[in-house]
Amino acid sequence: MSQTDSTTPRKILVLGATSGIAEATCRIWAAQGASLFLVARNAEKLAAVAADLRVRGASYVDTAVADLDDTDQHPALLAHAINSLTGMDIAYLAHGILGDQPQAEQDFNTAAQIIYTNFMAPVSLLTWLANFCVQRHAGTLAVISSVAGDRGRKSNYLYGSSKAGLSAFLQGLRNRVDREGVTVLTIKPGPVKTAMTSGMPKSDKFADVDQVAKSIVAAIDKRRDILYVPFIWQPIMCVIRHIPESIFKKLNL
Ligand SMILES: NC(=O)c1ccc[n+]([C@@H]2O[C@H](COP(=O)([O-])OP(=O)(O)OC[C@H]3O[C@@H](n4cnc5c(N)ncnc54)[C@H](OP(=O)(O)O)[C@@H]3O)[C@@H](O)[C@H]2O)c1
């Protein structure tokens, strides 16, 4: 495990590196001179992101093309990435799908795909990564969940339940590994302007991806446990979580 002093570039593994939020975060890390290993499933987009980050000042950029639903490949992929970086200070999990809620209400395979990509694949990655970090008594696992996981709503309860499962998994993992010197950060964004939300009504009012990325970098630096971003979502979700179910079930959310 490398040291994170001011002279050594941080070694950061990014899973889902072509995500809008991940890209914006990596731009900040690149400007700080970080070493990056980027994983994404679209080779062309990945090459473009990697080239951009090299120009922006990253001290090292390597890549691997992988569909992260292929959990059998995770151990080899992660070992290769850490070997390439010669260590790992931060693993950043950013991949995910919104999925088609109306279709998922009718078709279990659609529902299962959302759960698999957003929950099962991260559990596989984090199981390997947590054990790697525990052995070294160091490292940060920063994972993008969502405010949607804080309460199930009719408009997106498949996505929401996949993120609720992920948030609960991260809570338990943190409780296990914090005492081993490993930090687990659960990132809960509200709506953010990225490809995932571009077709949604009022998406121009959603949070700016660069501001969100800035908050994520700061939360990782402060070794925080949970980040609601933008911050306003923390009180909003507190209220939403406390609405009695007898009322909540009648709301159109
Ligand atoms: N935007 C929001 O409002 C919002 C709010 C809360 C949470 N989040 C979460 O933030 C994270 C990043 O999302 P985003 O907003 O940046 O959206 P995005 O730009 O659509 O990014 C999603 C990324 O996940 C990748 N991906 C999906 N399935 C994959 C798989 N099986 N293997 C490898 N990569 C896969 C996509 O790759 P391709 O480009 O190849 O499809 C894409 O790069 C997600 O976990 C999302 O759930 C987003």
The ligand as a MOL file (V3000), in Angstrom:
LIG
                    3D

  0  0  0     0  0            999 V3000
M  V30 BEGIN CTAB
M  V30 COUNTS 48 52 0 0 0
M  V30 BEGIN ATOM
M  V30 1 N -27.0240 11.2380 -12.2690 0
M  V30 2 C -27.7650 11.1610 -11.1620 0
M  V30 3 O -28.7390 11.9060 -10.9930 0
M  V30 4 C -27.4150 10.1660 -10.0860 0
M  V30 5 C -28.0420 10.3090 -8.8400 0
M  V30 6 C -27.7470 9.4050 -7.8210 0
M  V30 7 C -26.8320 8.3950 -8.0640 0
M  V30 8 N -26.2380 8.2580 -9.2880 0 CHG=1
M  V30 9 C -25.2950 7.1640 -9.4720 0
M  V30 10 O -24.0540 7.7180 -9.8630 0
M  V30 11 C -23.3120 6.7220 -10.5790 0
M  V30 12 C -22.7800 7.3600 -11.8490 0
M  V30 13 O -23.8670 7.6990 -12.6790 0
M  V30 14 P -23.8550 8.9600 -13.6680 0
M  V30 15 O -24.8660 9.8890 -13.2170 0
M  V30 16 O -22.4640 9.4070 -13.8330 0 CHG=-1
M  V30 17 O -24.4470 8.3060 -14.9840 0
M  V30 18 P -23.7780 7.8310 -16.3530 0
M  V30 19 O -22.9680 8.9260 -16.9370 0
M  V30 20 O -24.9100 7.2400 -17.1270 0
M  V30 21 O -22.7780 6.6890 -15.8800 0
M  V30 22 C -23.1280 5.3630 -15.6440 0
M  V30 23 C -21.9070 4.5610 -16.0240 0
M  V30 24 O -22.0650 3.2000 -15.6280 0
M  V30 25 C -21.5090 2.4190 -16.6540 0
M  V30 26 N -22.0180 1.0490 -16.6000 0
M  V30 27 C -23.3000 0.6450 -16.4870 0
M  V30 28 N -23.3340 -0.6910 -16.4690 0
M  V30 29 C -22.0660 -1.1370 -16.5620 0
M  V30 30 C -21.4600 -2.3970 -16.6030 0
M  V30 31 N -22.1830 -3.5220 -16.5540 0
M  V30 32 N -20.1190 -2.4810 -16.7110 0
M  V30 33 C -19.3550 -1.3620 -16.7870 0
M  V30 34 N -19.8640 -0.1260 -16.7520 0
M  V30 35 C -21.2060 -0.0210 -16.6510 0
M  V30 36 C -21.9310 3.1250 -17.9370 0
M  V30 37 O -21.1510 2.6770 -18.9990 0
M  V30 38 P -21.5980 2.9750 -20.5330 0
M  V30 39 O -21.2580 4.4120 -20.7860 0
M  V30 40 O -20.7620 2.0260 -21.3160 0
M  V30 41 O -23.0730 2.7060 -20.6120 0
M  V30 42 C -21.6450 4.5600 -17.5370 0
M  V30 43 O -20.3030 4.8770 -17.7540 0
M  V30 44 C -24.2670 5.5590 -10.8150 0
M  V30 45 O -24.0240 4.5560 -9.8460 0
M  V30 46 C -25.6320 6.1710 -10.5760 0
M  V30 47 O -26.5720 5.2100 -10.1540 0
M  V30 48 C -26.5090 9.1290 -10.2990 0
M  V30 END ATOM
M  V30 BEGIN BOND
M  V30 1 1 1 2
M  V30 2 2 2 3
M  V30 3 1 2 4
M  V30 4 1 4 5
M  V30 5 2 4 48
M  V30 6 2 5 6
M  V30 7 1 6 7
M  V30 8 2 7 8
M  V30 9 1 8 9
M  V30 10 1 8 48
M  V30 11 1 9 10
M  V30 12 1 9 46
M  V30 13 1 10 11
M  V30 14 1 11 12
M  V30 15 1 11 44
M  V30 16 1 12 13
M  V30 17 1 13 14
M  V30 18 2 14 15
M  V30 19 1 14 16
M  V30 20 1 14 17
M  V30 21 1 17 18
M  V30 22 2 18 19
M  V30 23 1 18 20
M  V30 24 1 18 21
M  V30 25 1 21 22
M  V30 26 1 22 23
M  V30 27 1 23 24
M  V30 28 1 23 42
M  V30 29 1 24 25
M  V30 30 1 25 26
M  V30 31 1 25 36
M  V30 32 1 26 27
M  V30 33 1 26 35
M  V30 34 2 27 28
M  V30 35 1 28 29
M  V30 36 1 29 30
M  V30 37 2 29 35
M  V30 38 1 30 31
M  V30 39 2 30 32
M  V30 40 1 32 33
M  V30 41 2 33 34
M  V30 42 1 34 35
M  V30 43 1 36 37
M  V30 44 1 36 42
M  V30 45 1 37 38
M  V30 46 2 38 39
M  V30 47 1 38 40
M  V30 48 1 38 41
M  V30 49 1 42 43
M  V30 50 1 44 45
M  V30 51 1 44 46
M  V30 52 1 46 47
M  V30 END BOND
M  V30 END CTAB
M  END
